[in-house]
Amino acid sequence: LEGDLWKLTHFPDSCEKGREVKIRYTLRYCAPEVISAMLEGASTVVRKPSSDMWSVGMLMFELYTGERFFDEDVTDEDVVAQLALPGELDMRKLSNISDSHVARVITKLLKKSPDLRWSVMRCMSSSFFLEMRTHSRVSWDTEEEHSANSFDDDLEPMPLMEVTGLEHMEAGDLLVEIHLQDSEDREETCVVSDHSKVGQIFHLVIGRTYTLTVNIFREESIRNPVSSIRGIRVIPSDGLPLELALQPTDLNNVGNNILPNCVSAVTTWDPREFESTELTLPINQTETHSVQLNVSIELANFPGKVTSLTPKIHFQIRESESISIKEENVKIWDKFNNLNISHGTLELIRGALIVMKNPDVVAL
């Protein structure tokens, strides 16, 4: 124990990753691949961090359920059999954990395949650990620091921000552009078209990873009430939220950084990480799916305090892009020409556009 931090180590068995070492283990915390190597007659194994992540999963299971994963009456032979046989372990005891974020992390750590098991970095980007770090910072602050870094209970600036359609846009409204590009081909912009029911939709292609850019800007030379974007979380309708890691951005290289009074953030979005069928399976042309973005922002009038914008983006999933869809992408810009946006700004917009009404309530 060092201050407020616990450190759990077992020095006799520690080594650098990638080293070949003699097989030594504590059976009920041992990763299946180590047990399998032992059963195949190996006396050594190349140690990888994924084996340690299995042990972390077992420890988390015990901490959050109050029980051993393998009951005391289960013999060592039965434990070996459960670890070595095909198929995942029985996770029904996780139903006793009230926090679904915790249960998800444990499930991902106790995947038998080390390739499917979550790494340290993947765990730290999960909702559970992100919320833990947030709560920890608050609990360790002094009362004065806590007051300086959180909104007062009676201060609710953002609920007055109304998400509305482009047809209701007026001069001075705060605009949010959501822009997707193929991460491997930065010249390939994700196609946007107009849907009769939900408005602007993205056409995602199965298997692609996207660079997601959020631009918050304002025309008419009116000050932008948002000073910075602090975080982006994606919330699918059939999965758990995932916090996306913001990339360091050179303001001179952000795709649309010259939009008027613009604040930008860039991250990488891989739809496959969400284990959401709505994000990974193709749908017909009449259907759409959606995800909600939670964009954490710092306001110019409230330095150090963070609140959120929660726009929803709609999309269709396709196996490949088509020429007809790309033609739709051209038509939507013709529609934008009727909006209260200057021609110079229209030339810069390449993503879906969202209007936030009444921004002056946070820019007084």
Salt bridges, closest charged atoms under 4 A:
GLU2 OE1 - LYS7 NZ 3.56
ASP13 OD2 - HIS10 ND1 3.36
ASP13 OD1 - ARG24 NE 3.22
GLU33 OE2 - ARG117 NH1 2.92
ASP52 OD1 - ARG47 NH2 3.64
GLU62 OE1 - ARG68 NH1 3.30
GLU67 OE1 - LYS93 NZ 3.46
ASP71 OD1 - LYS93 NZ 2.84
GLU72 OE2 - ARG68 NE 3.97
ASP76 OD1 - ARG28 NH2 3.02
ASP90 OD2 - ARG92 NH2 2.53
GLU131 OE2 - HIS101 NE2 3.87
GLU131 OE2 - ARG233 NH1 3.83
GLU167 OE2 - HIS168 NE2 3.65
GLU170 OE1 - LYS357 NZ 3.28
ASP173 OD2 - LYS357 NZ 2.94
ASP182 OD2 - ARG208 NE 3.57
GLU188 OE2 - LYS326 NZ 3.43
ASP194 OD2 - LYS335 NZ 3.28
GLU243 OE1 - ARG233 NE 2.94
ASP270 OD1 - ARG272 NE 2.91
GLU275 OE2 - LYS108 NZ 1.94
GLU278 OE1 - HIS289 ND1 3.76
GLU298 OE1 - ARG230 NH1 2.81
GLU321 OE2 - ARG208 NH1 3.51
GLU321 OE1 - LYS326 NZ 3.66
GLU328 OE2 - LYS331 NZ 3.65
GLU347 OE2 - HIS343 NE2 3.38
ASP360 OD1 - ARG218 NH2 2.73
